């Protein structure tokens, strides 16, 4: 989370991008094909502007997807005193 004080929220995200799929021969049945994931969109990192709806906890993600915020974790407090 970079900034949740306004609308939209700004998050810093890093990931492999949206997955796509491709068809390949089924090794168990040569007369059939199967679908397999193909992550060809490459790695990406950057700031994302996300619309948050406090009424239902929904947050808009990439590619039009929606997720729901279930709560917060104070990472500093959670790991206070922890030593690697």
Order of alpha helices (4+ residues) and beta strands (2+ residues): beta-beta-beta-beta-beta-beta-beta-alpha
